[in-house]
Amino acid sequence: MYVNRILVLGIVLALMAFPLLADWLTSDYSAWYRPYAIWVLIIAFTWWAYRSRHPDEL
């Protein structure tokens, strides 16, 4: 099974930055769309990481 190195690196960086992101998302003066913006970034990164893969390689 092929593991995408960029995706693994992104997951590791996200785990390292999780405390900072949690404080940023739960602050009292945060915008309502912050959690949605994070999810859009995650989905866009995943799409970008797998866009060049052929369906038979999954």
N, C-alpha and C positions, 0 to 999 in steps of 0.2 A: 504494500500500500504506500502510495506516494504522499508525503506530508509536505505541504507548502511551507518553505522556510520563512517567507515574509509573514504569513498568517501566524505562525508560531511566535515570531518576534513581536508581532502586534499584540498577541495575547499576553505575552510576558510583560511587555511595557504597560499594558492596561492593568495587569495585576499589581505592578509596582506603583502605578499612579492612582490606584483605587482609593486610598484614603483622601487624597487631595480632591479627586472627583466627587467623592461622597460629600465632603464638606461644601464643595461648590454647588452641588445640586440641591442640597438641603438648607442652604442659607436662607434667612428670612426675606432678604431683598432680591431673591432670584426671580427671573422671568418664568412665566408659565410654560414656555416652550423649551426650556433647557433639557429636560429628559428626552423629549422628542428629537431634539437636535443631536444628542448623543446617539440615539438609536439610528437616526439617518446616517450618521458618520460610520457607525459599525456596519450597517447594511451596504453602504457605498464601498467601504474598504473590502468587504467580503466579495462583492460583485467584481471589483477591480482585480482582486487576487485570482479569481477563477474565470475571468472573461476569456482567456486564451485557451482554456482547456476544452477538449472535444468531449462530447457526451459519453463516448465509449471509454474515455480515460478516467472517468469518475469511479 
